[in-house]
C-alpha cells in the first residue's frame, strides 16, 4: 500500500516561466533551476535565498550544470554557454534580496549546437578543468557529436548510422532515420565492474534514446584521443526498443550500472549497463498505472527513482520491483524536471571525482550545519513544474520499503 502524500517542505517562486531543468551542486549547497524564458536562478539550499539570477539564453533552458568554478547552460537558441560561477560572498547582501540585485556571471566561451531535439547535453568530467560534452549532431539530429572542453574541439562527429537517414516516414510528414531524432543522451566510461573495462584503457560509452522509443548503447573502439567522423570508430553493443512512444526522459544511475527511460506510454524501461552481450539487450519494460511521464531521476544509491508526470505529480518507485512507494502531489501542471539531492557520503567508486569536487568546492562554513541536518538535506527531492514553481520534498529513508 502506497504511503499518503506529504506536502512540500519548501516552495520556490522565483521563476515567472515554466521550470524546465534542475541541477544540484555536488556539495548540496546550490540549487540551479532554468525556465522556459531562458532564465537561470541559483538558490542557496541553506537560506533558500537566490544567489544569482540571469537570462542565460534567448529561448528555453534544456540543461544547466555546475562544473568546478564554472556553470554550463544549454538553451533552445542553439547555444551552449560556459560561465564563471560568481562568488557567493559577493552575491549575498544584507536585507531582503531581489533578483535584480544579484550579480550576473561572466561568460567564458560558447559553443554552437543543434537544439532541435529538446535533448540536453551530457557532460563527462575528466577533471575540474577538462571534460567531454555529448550533444546531438550539428546537422543530422539522429546522430551525436562529442566535443572536448575547454578546447571546443569536436573529437567524434556523427556517431550513429549516417547511411540510414531516409528509412521511415513520421506522422508529421518528415522522413528520417528509423530511430528518429535523439531524445536523451548520456556519455560515460564503462563501470569498473563491467567485463570489458578490465583493460588499462578506459572504455568510452554513449547511451542514446530515440524518437521511436528505442535505446542504443555504443562504445568507442579507437584510441583515446583519435578523432572520428561519420560514425566510424564506434561499435553498437546493443539496441533495445521497449516503448511504443518517443522516449521523453532518461536517467543513468550514479555508478553507471543501469539506466531508466520514460515515455508518453505507461512503461518504464530498465537497461543493464554491466552485463554486455554484443547485440543482446537486457532491457526490461515495467508497466505502471500512470501514462504520460516527462522526467525521471535515480536516487544516489540506485534503489529509488522519481518520475515526473504530465499530471503534475511525482511518483516514487523501487528501481528493482517498480512497486509504487509514494506520490507527491502539489503541482497542477506537468513536472518537467526532478532531481535527488546528492548523497552525503557516496560509497561508490565511480563518484570519487564528485567526492573530491565536494571537498574542493566547500564553502568553508561547514560548522553551520550538523551531521543530522546534512543527512536530512540529503533526503530531499526537488521538482520543477510548468506552473513556474520549484517544490522541495523531505523523503523518508525507504530502506525497509524498497527492500
C-alpha positions in Angstrom: 0.0 0.0 0.0 1.4 3.4 -1.0 2.1 6.0 1.6 -0.1 9.1 1.8 1.1 12.1 0.0 3.1 14.6 2.2 3.4 18.3 1.5 6.5 20.0 0.2 8.7 21.5 2.9 9.6 24.5 0.7 8.2 26.2 -2.4 10.4 28.4 -4.5 8.6 31.0 -6.6 11.5 32.9 -8.2 10.6 31.9 -11.8 8.0 33.6 -13.9 8.0 30.9 -16.7 7.8 27.1 -16.7 10.7 25.4 -14.9 12.4 23.2 -17.4 15.6 21.9 -15.8 17.2 21.4 -12.4 20.7 20.7 -11.0 22.1 20.4 -7.5 25.8 21.1 -6.8 27.9 18.2 -5.7 28.3 19.7 -2.2 24.5 20.2 -2.0 24.9 23.9 -1.4 23.5 25.3 -4.6 20.3 24.6 -6.5 20.2 25.6 -10.2 16.9 26.0 -12.0 16.3 27.1 -15.6 13.0 28.1 -17.2 11.2 28.5 -20.5 12.2 32.1 -20.9 16.0 31.3 -20.7 16.4 32.5 -17.1 18.7 30.7 -14.7 18.4 31.1 -10.9 20.9 29.8 -8.4 19.4 29.3 -4.9 21.2 28.5 -1.6 19.9 25.3 -0.1 20.6 26.6 3.4 18.9 30.0 3.3 16.7 29.3 0.2 17.6 32.7 -1.0 18.7 33.4 -4.6 22.5 33.7 -5.0 22.4 34.6 -8.7 19.9 35.2 -11.5 20.4 36.0 -15.1 19.0 35.5 -18.6 21.4 32.9 -20.0 19.6 32.2 -23.3 17.1 33.7 -25.7 15.0 30.6 -25.5 14.0 27.8 -23.1 16.7 26.1 -21.0 17.4 22.5 -21.8 20.1 22.0 -19.2 22.3 23.6 -16.6 25.2 22.2 -14.6 27.9 23.3 -12.2 31.4 22.3 -13.2 34.0 23.3 -10.7 34.2 27.0 -10.8 32.1 27.3 -13.9 28.5 26.8 -15.0 27.3 25.2 -18.2 23.9 26.2 -19.7 22.2 24.8 -22.8 19.4 26.6 -24.5 16.9 26.1 -27.3 18.6 29.0 -29.0 21.2 26.5 -30.3 23.9 27.7 -27.9 25.8 26.2 -25.0 27.5 28.8 -22.8 30.1 28.3 -20.1 30.0 30.9 -17.4 32.3 31.8 -14.5 30.5 30.9 -11.3 30.0 34.1 -9.2 31.5 34.2 -5.7 28.7 33.6 -3.1 30.1 36.2 -0.8 29.6 38.8 -3.5 26.1 37.7 -4.2 24.7 37.7 -0.6 23.7 41.1 0.6 22.1 42.1 3.9 18.4 42.7 4.0 15.7 41.5 1.6 17.1 40.3 -1.7 15.5 40.8 -5.1 16.6 39.1 -8.3 17.6 42.4 -9.9 20.1 43.0 -7.0 22.1 39.8 -7.9 25.3 39.8 -9.9 25.3 38.3 -13.4 28.0 35.6 -14.1 30.5 36.5 -16.8 30.6 34.3 -19.9 33.8 32.4 -20.6 33.1 30.8 -24.0 30.2 29.5 -26.1 29.5 26.5 -28.4 27.1 26.4 -31.4 24.9 23.3 -31.1 21.7 21.8 -32.6 18.8 22.2 -30.2 16.0 20.8 -32.5 15.9 17.7 -30.3 15.0 19.2 -26.9 17.9 17.0 -25.8 20.2 18.4 -23.1 23.9 17.9 -23.2 25.8 15.2 -21.3 29.0 16.2 -19.5 31.7 13.7 -18.7 34.0 15.3 -16.2 37.7 14.4 -16.8 38.8 16.9 -14.1 37.6 20.3 -12.8 39.1 21.9 -15.9 38.7 19.3 -18.7 35.7 17.3 -19.9 33.8 15.7 -22.8 30.5 17.0 -23.9 28.0 14.9 -25.9 25.2 16.6 -27.9 23.1 15.9 -31.0 25.0 16.4 -34.3 25.1 19.9 -35.7 23.3 18.9 -39.0 21.6 15.5 -38.5 19.5 15.2 -35.3 19.6 11.4 -35.4 23.4 11.4 -34.8 25.6 12.6 -32.0 28.8 14.7 -31.6 31.3 14.7 -28.7 33.3 17.8 -28.0 36.3 18.4 -25.8 36.2 21.2 -23.3 37.6 23.8 -22.9 39.4 23.4 -26.3 36.0 23.2 -28.1 37.4 20.5 -30.5 35.0 18.1 -32.0 36.6 14.7 -31.2 33.8 12.5 -32.6 31.4 13.6 -35.3 28.1 12.0 -36.5 28.0 9.0 -34.2 25.2 6.7 -35.2 24.0 5.3 -38.5 24.9 8.0 -41.1 23.7 5.9 -44.0 20.3 5.2 -42.5 18.7 8.6 -42.9 15.6 8.0 -45.1 14.1 4.8 -43.9 11.0 6.0 -42.1 8.2 8.5 -42.7 7.0 10.1 -39.5 3.4 11.1 -38.7 4.2 14.8 -39.2 5.4 14.3 -42.7 9.2 14.2 -42.1 11.4 11.4 -43.3 14.4 10.4 -41.3 16.3 7.5 -39.8 14.4 4.5 -38.4 15.2 5.7 -34.9 14.2 9.3 -35.4 16.0 12.1 -33.6 17.9 11.7 -30.3 15.8 12.5 -27.3 18.3 11.9 -24.5 22.0 11.2 -24.3 24.5 10.1 -21.7 28.3 9.8 -22.0 30.2 7.7 -19.5 33.1 5.4 -19.0 32.4 1.7 -18.7 31.8 0.9 -15.0 34.7 -0.7 -13.2 32.8 -4.0 -12.7 32.0 -4.3 -16.4 33.9 -7.2 -18.0 35.1 -5.2 -21.0 36.6 -2.5 -18.8 39.3 -4.7 -17.3 41.9 -3.4 -19.8 44.1 -0.5 -18.9 42.4 1.9 -21.4 39.1 3.5 -20.3 36.2 2.4 -22.5 34.1 5.3 -23.5 30.4 4.6 -24.0 27.5 6.6 -25.3 23.9 5.8 -24.5 21.2 7.4 -26.7 17.4 7.2 -26.5 15.4 8.0 -29.6 12.1 9.3 -31.0 10.9 5.8 -32.0 11.1 4.6 -28.4 14.4 2.8 -28.8 17.7 3.0 -26.8 21.2 2.2 -28.2 24.4 1.7 -26.4 27.7 2.2 -28.2 31.4 2.0 -27.3 34.4 3.8 -28.7 36.8 1.4 -30.5 39.5 3.9 -31.4 42.4 5.2 -29.3 41.5 7.7 -26.6 42.4 11.0 -28.4 41.9 10.0 -32.0 39.2 11.9 -33.9 36.4 10.1 -35.7 33.9 11.1 -38.3 30.7 9.7 -39.9 30.2 7.2 -37.1 33.4 5.4 -37.6 35.3 4.1 -34.5 32.1 3.4 -32.6 30.5 -0.1 -32.2 26.9 -0.8 -31.2 26.9 -3.0 -28.1 23.1 -3.5 -28.2 19.8 -2.0 -29.3 16.5 -2.1 -27.4 13.0 -0.8 -28.1 10.7 -1.1 -25.1 8.5 2.0 -25.6 5.7 2.5 -28.2 6.1 6.3 -28.0 9.1 8.6 -28.0 11.4 8.4 -25.0 10.7 11.6 -23.1 13.4 11.3 -20.4 16.3 9.0 -19.5 18.3 8.7 -16.2 21.5 6.8 -15.5 22.4 5.5 -12.0 25.3 7.3 -10.3 27.5 4.2 -10.7 26.5 3.8 -14.3 25.3 0.3 -13.8 21.8 0.8 -15.2 19.5 3.3 -17.0 15.8 4.0 -16.9 13.6 5.6 -19.5 10.0 7.0 -19.5 7.6 8.0 -22.3 4.1 9.0 -23.0 3.1 5.4 -22.6 2.6 3.5 -19.3 6.0 1.8 -19.4 9.4 2.3 -17.6 12.4 0.8 -19.4 15.3 -0.5 -17.4 18.6 -1.3 -19.1 21.6 -3.2 -17.6 24.8 -1.4 -18.5 27.1 -4.0 -16.8 26.1 -7.3 -18.4 27.0 -6.7 -22.0 26.4 -9.4 -24.6 27.1 -7.8 -28.1 23.8 -7.4 -30.0 21.7 -8.5 -27.0 19.9 -6.1 -24.7 18.9 -6.9 -21.1 16.2 -4.2 -21.3 13.0 -4.9 -19.3 9.8 -3.0 -19.6 7.8 -2.4 -16.4 4.2 -1.5 -16.5 3.0 1.4 -14.3 -0.5 2.7 -13.9 0.1 6.2 -14.9 1.0 7.1 -18.6 2.3 10.4 -19.7 5.7 10.9 -18.0 8.3 13.5 -18.9 11.0 13.5 -16.2 12.9 10.8 -14.2 15.7 10.8 -11.7 17.5 8.0 -9.8 18.5 8.4 -6.1 22.2 8.2 -5.4 22.1 4.6 -4.0 20.2 3.4 -7.1 17.3 1.9 -5.1 14.6 4.5 -5.7 13.5 6.6 -8.7 11.2 9.6 -9.1 9.1 10.0 -12.2 7.5 13.4 -13.0 4.1 13.1 -14.7 2.3 15.3 -17.1 -0.4 15.5 -14.4 1.9 17.4 -12.1 2.5 14.5 -9.7 5.8 13.0 -8.8 5.7 9.2 -8.2 8.4 7.2 -6.3 9.2 3.7 -7.3 11.6 0.9 -6.3 14.0 0.5 -9.2 14.1 -3.3 -8.6 10.4 -4.1 -8.5 8.8 -0.8 -9.6 6.4 -1.0 -6.7 4.9 2.4 -6.1 6.4 3.8 -2.9 4.5 7.1 -2.7 3.0 10.0 -4.7 4.0 13.7 -4.2 1.0 15.8 -5.3 1.2 19.6 -5.3 1.7 21.0 -8.8 -1.3 21.5 -11.1 0.7 21.4 -14.3 3.3 18.9 -15.7 6.5 18.2 -13.8 9.3 18.8 -16.3 12.3 18.2 -14.0 13.0 16.1 -10.9 16.3 15.6 -9.1 17.5 13.9 -5.9 20.0 15.8 -3.7 23.4 14.2 -3.7 24.2 11.5 -1.0 26.3 12.8 1.8 29.0 10.1 1.6 28.7 8.2 -1.7 30.0 4.7 -1.2 30.6 4.2 -5.0 34.0 4.1 -6.7 32.6 5.8 -9.8 31.9 9.0 -7.8 35.3 9.6 -6.3 35.7 12.6 -8.6 32.5 14.0 -7.3 33.7 13.5 -3.7 36.9 15.4 -4.5 34.9 18.2 -6.1 32.8 18.5 -3.0 35.9 18.9 -0.8 37.4 21.5 -3.1 34.1 23.4 -3.5 33.4 23.6 0.2 32.3 27.0 1.3 34.3 26.8 4.5 31.4 27.2 6.9 30.7 23.5 7.5 30.2 24.1 11.2 26.9 25.9 10.4 25.2 22.5 9.7 25.2 19.5 11.9 25.7 16.0 10.6 22.0 15.3 11.1 21.0 18.4 9.2 23.2 17.4 6.3 21.7 13.9 6.2 18.2 15.3 6.3 19.0 17.6 3.4 20.5 14.6 1.5 17.0 13.1 1.5 15.5 16.0 -0.4 13.8 15.5 -3.7 13.3 18.6 -5.8 10.7 19.0 -8.6 10.2 21.8 -11.2 6.9 22.3 -12.9 5.2 24.1 -15.8 3.5 26.2 -13.1 6.8 28.0 -12.6 7.3 26.7 -9.1 10.1 24.6 -7.6 9.0 22.2 -4.8 11.3 20.7 -2.2 10.3 17.5 -0.5 11.7 15.7 2.5 11.6 12.0 1.9 11.7 9.1 4.4 14.6 6.6 4.3 12.7 4.0 2.2 15.2 1.3 3.3 12.5 -1.1 4.6 10.0 -0.2 1.9 12.4 -0.6 -1.0 13.8 -3.8 0.4 
